[in-house]
Amino acid sequence: MKALHIQNLKKTYSDGTQALKGVNFEVEQGDFCALLGANGAGKTTIIGIMTDLIRKTSGKVEIFGLDIDTHIQEAKGLMGVVPQEMNFNLFEKAQDILVNEAGYFGIDRKTALVESEKILTQLELWNKRKIISKGLSGGMKRRLLIARALVTRPKLLILDEPTAGVDVELRHMMWKFITDLNKQGTTILLTTHYLEEVEKLCRNAAIIKEGEIIAFDSVKNLMNILQEEVYIVHVDQIKSLESLAKYKPVKIDETTFEIELSKKEKLNDFIGMLTQAGMNLIDLRPKENRMESLYLKLLRG
């Protein structure tokens, strides 16, 4: 049984806009999968249909084998959603938001209090539990959204740009938290514009363009689509770049230059040629995020 099964999903809005043109997409149980695409590509429409906020035009959506046409309430009980926008009551206390959310799904208050304490503690919000949520910082509000989604113990967690607008330290804390959740068995579907998150967190990724999935594979296999990668090379002193011509070197300053390395070429061979040219390597790093390069390549293709 798949955590998510989408078959020939279509959505046409009343103004004639065709948001989804026959999407086919599956997520295995226990997977950490990314759904990527430009703004307006169809990501939010898919999530809206899954969570009963948007009515599909046609097609099939199943959550752990439950067809949303006939078992939407049961399916919603298996999902937790972290939306892009803050959509909780800003005049409620943090813990009350979680307890009330649990109540909507039939969880008794005693259990909800225990579960909310556990989750708020894990997300470093327990000492803010009695504060009106309006008074929380932006990062705390973002964590509170995650806490609210988890209080029902969902089997499928949908994260719609969960780290947008948070600082680097908080982003890394949230990465660790959701990675641990996935290791414990929670299936995660992530949308993000921070493509380094995809490389670091996800096993599989789907890329949607203008309402159609144009690529779906493991992140590792998707990376292999890229034929070349640009590296920044820092040496003690540039002596001559003529012997490195096959790598198309571009000088940046007296100690730094760029090279292009194809998939067929080994990095160790380049380093060996660099040594033969009398230059000592100090630092070597990719110029661009590889996932971003792939993403742009596919979208422009």
N, C-alpha and C positions, 0 to 999 in steps of 0.2 A: 504494500500500500504506500502510495506517495503522500508526502505531507501536503503538496500542492499539485493539482493537475488542472491545467488550462487547455482547452481544446477549441480551436477555431473561434476564439473570442472576438466579437465585433461590437463596436459602439459608435453610433452615429447620433450626434446631438440634433436638437430641433432646428438649428440654423443650417443644418446640412454638413457640418464639420464631421469628418470621419476620423475619430480619435484612435480607434483600433480597427485594423483591417484583416483580422483573422489570426490572432496570436495563438501560438502553440508553445507551451512552456510547462516544465515540470521541475519540482524540487523534491529531492529524496529526503526521507526522515533523517534527522541529525545533520543535515547539510548546513553550511554557512555559505549562502549564495548571494551574489550581488545582482541587482537589476539597474543597469546603467543607461543613460540617454540624456540628450539635451532637454532643456525646458520645453514642454509641449510635446515631447516624444510619445507620451502615453503611460508613463510610469504611475502617475497619480491616479489616472483613470483605472488602471488595473487594480491598484490597492483599494480604490473606492468601490469597485465592483465586488471585490473579495469581502469587504467589510459591510456591504449592504448600504453604502452611502450613495452609490450610483447604480442605476438600473442598466444592465447590459441590453444590447439590441438582439444579440444571438450568441450562441456558443455555450460551452459547458465549463463550469468551475467546480472543483471538488476540493474540500479541505479534509485530509485524512479519510478519504472515501465518502465524505458527506457532500451530496449535491446541494449547492446553496439555493437552488430553486425549490427544494422540498424540505431541507433541514437547516435553514439559515441560522436559527437560534442556537442549535447544537454546534454548528460550525463556528459561530462567533464566540462561543464559550471555549473554544480551543485556541483562539488567537488573542494575542496582546499587541496593541498598536501604539507606536510612539510617533505621533504626527510631527510635521514640520513646525506647525504653529502651536503656541500655548493655548490650550482650549479647556483648561480647568477653571474653576471658580476662584478668582483672585482674592476673594474675601473669606475663603475657607482656610482652616489650619491644615498644615501639610499632612498630618496623619489622618485627619478626617477625610481628606480627598481619597486616600487609599481605602479606608474602611467603607466609605460610601460606594466606591467603585466595586469593591468586593460584594457589597449588598445587592448591587444590580444583577450579579451573576449567582445569587442564591447562597452566598457564603455567609454563615452566621457571624454575628459581631465578635464573639469570643475568639473564633478562629482568625477572623480578619485582623484583630488587634495583635495577635501573636505574629501573624505573617507580616503585617506592616512594620512591626518593630524589627523583625529580621532583615527586611529589605531596606528600610531606612538606615539601619546600622551599616549594612554592606555598602550603601551608596554615600556614607558619611553625612547623613541628614538627620540622624536621630536627635541630635541636640537642637534641631530646628523644628521638631515635630509640632510644637504648640504655637509656632509663628504663623501669622496670616501670610498666605503664599505671595501676596502682592509685595511683601517686604523682602522676599528672597532675591538674591542676585540672579543674573541671567543664567549662569552655569548651574546654580542650585535648582532653578526652575526646570532646566533641561533634564537634570537628574531626577527630579520629581516626576516628570513625564514617564521616564523609564520605570521608576518605582511603581507608578500607577498601573502601567501595562503588565507588570510582573506579579501584582498582588493576587491575581486569579490563577497563577501557576500555568500560564499558557504553554501549549506544546509547540506552537508556531509564534515566534516573535517577529513583528514587522517593524523595522527601523527606517523611518523616512527622514534621511539626513539628520541623524541624531546628534552629530557633533558640530553642526553648523553654528558658527559664531562663538564657540568656546575656545579658551586658550589652550596652548600646547600641553601643559601639564594635565589639565582636566581631560583633554582628548585621550591622552595615553592611559589615564586611570580608567576611562570608560572603555577603551579598547580591551584592557585586561579583564574588566568586569564581564563584558559580553562574550569574550573568548572563553572565560571560565563557564559561563552559562551554556555555551555550545558544547563544551567538553562534557557537561553534565547531562547532555541529551536534548537540549532545546534546539529546535530547528530555527534558523535565523534567515530572514530575507532582508537585505540591506539595500537602500538607495543612498547614494552619496555623490558629491562632486569632488570629494577629496580622494583622488584615485590611489593615493598611497595606502589608504585604508583597505582597498580591494586587494592590493598585493600582499599586505600584511595579514589580513584577517580571513579572506574568502578562499574557498576551495574551487568554486565554480562561479561563472559570471555569464549573464545574458545581456546583450546590448540591443536596445530598441531604438529604431529610427522611424519617425513618421508613422507610428502605429504598427510597425512590423518588427519582429525579432530578426536581426540581421546576423547575429552570431551568438552561439551558446556552446560553451565548452568549459573545461577546467581552466583556471587562470594560467596554469603552467603551459597548456597547449596553446592558449590564445597568445601567450608571449612569444611562442615560436613562429607566429605569423610575421613578426618583425624581422626583416632581412638584415638591417643594419642598426647599429647603436653608436651614438656619439659619446666619446669620453673626454674629460678634461684631464690633461696630463701636467703634473707639476714636477719639474726637475731642478737640480742645483743650478744649472746654467745651460741654455740652449746653445749648442755648438754648430750643428748643421742638421737640417731636416731633409736633406736630399735623399739620404739612404732610407727614409721612412715614407717615400713618395706614395707607395701603394696604399698607405693609410690616409691619404689626402690631408696631411697636417695643415692646420691654420694657426699661425702664431698669434698669441694674445699679448704677451709681453716677453721680457727677457728670460723668464723661467717657466712660462706657461703656454701650452698650445692645445688645440683640439685634434682629435683623430676620429675617423670612421672605421668601425670594426664590423665586418659582416659576420653572419652566423657561422660561416665555414672557417673563419679564422680564429685562432686560439690566442687568448690574451697573453699567455706565457711566451708565445713566439714573438709578439710585439715587444714584450719586456726584454727578451734576449737581444733583439735588434737594437733596442734603445741602449743597452749596455755596450754592445759592440760599437755604437756611435759615440761612446765616451761620455754618456749622460747618466747621472745617478737619479733614479726614480725616488721622489719624495712622497708624492700622492697621486692616486689615480681613482677617478670616480665618474659614474655616468653623468652626462650633462643634463639629461631630462628624465622625468619619471617615465618608465617604460610603459606602464599601463596607460598613461595619458597619451603617449605617442601612438599606441595601438588604437585607442579610442578614437583619436582624431583621424587616423588612417582609415578606419572602418566607416566612420561617419562621412568622410569626404569621398570615399569610394562609391 
